[in-house]
Amino acid sequence: MSEETTGTDTGTEDAVLLFVGGPLDGRVEIREARHGEPLPTITHVHLHGGPKVVHRYDLTPLSPQAGVYHLRTAGDPDRSLAD
């Protein structure tokens, strides 16, 4: 999973993040406040003997300290799956 911290804004409370769909389905992560706000999109790249497999997850905030990352699907007209 790749993440980049942008800016220096940091919250005061950790965020609880749930992943729905794809290879990260069911994963719960705690993002420490020192890392700033959760990213709007996370890219998960799976490397194995064959070609790389890329999945993108888009954040749906539930509150300032909680959110759900949903797997981006090919049928989503508002988002591109291009690398």
C-alpha positions in Angstrom: 0.0 0.0 0.0 1.4 3.4 -0.8 0.7 6.5 1.1 2.2 10.0 1.0 1.8 12.7 3.6 1.0 16.0 2.1 1.3 19.2 4.1 2.0 19.6 7.8 -1.6 19.6 9.0 -2.0 17.1 11.8 -5.2 16.3 13.8 -5.3 15.7 17.5 -7.0 12.3 17.3 -6.2 9.1 15.5 -8.6 7.9 12.7 -10.1 4.4 12.4 -10.3 3.3 8.8 -12.1 0.2 7.5 -11.5 -1.3 4.0 -14.4 -2.8 2.0 -13.8 -5.0 -1.1 -10.8 -6.4 -2.9 -7.7 -7.8 -1.2 -7.9 -5.5 1.8 -11.6 -6.4 2.6 -12.2 -6.4 6.3 -8.9 -4.7 7.2 -9.1 -2.1 10.0 -6.3 0.4 10.3 -5.6 3.1 12.9 -4.0 6.2 11.3 -2.1 8.1 13.9 -3.0 11.8 14.2 0.7 12.7 13.5 0.3 11.4 9.9 -2.5 14.0 9.2 -5.9 13.5 7.6 -6.6 10.2 5.9 -5.9 10.3 2.1 -8.9 10.5 -0.2 -7.6 7.6 -2.3 -5.2 4.7 -1.4 -3.5 2.5 -4.0 -2.7 -1.1 -3.2 -0.3 -2.8 -5.5 0.1 -6.6 -5.3 3.3 -7.9 -6.8 3.7 -11.7 -7.4 5.1 -14.0 -10.1 2.6 -12.6 -12.7 1.7 -9.1 -13.6 1.2 -6.5 -10.9 -2.4 -6.1 -9.7 -3.5 -2.6 -8.7 -6.6 -1.8 -6.6 -7.7 1.7 -5.6 -9.8 2.5 -2.6 -11.7 5.8 -2.2 -12.5 7.2 1.3 -16.0 7.9 2.5 -15.7 9.8 5.8 -18.1 8.8 8.6 -16.8 11.3 11.1 -13.6 13.3 11.7 -12.1 10.2 13.3 -13.6 7.4 11.2 -13.9 6.5 7.5 -14.5 3.6 5.1 -12.3 2.9 2.1 -14.4 1.3 -0.7 -12.8 -0.6 -3.6 -13.1 1.5 -6.8 -14.8 -0.6 -9.4 -14.5 -0.5 -13.2 -18.1 0.5 -13.5 -17.7 3.7 -11.6 -18.2 6.5 -14.2 -16.8 9.2 -12.0 -13.4 7.7 -11.5 -10.6 6.4 -13.7 -8.8 3.1 -13.1 -5.8 4.3 -15.2 -2.3 4.2 -13.5 
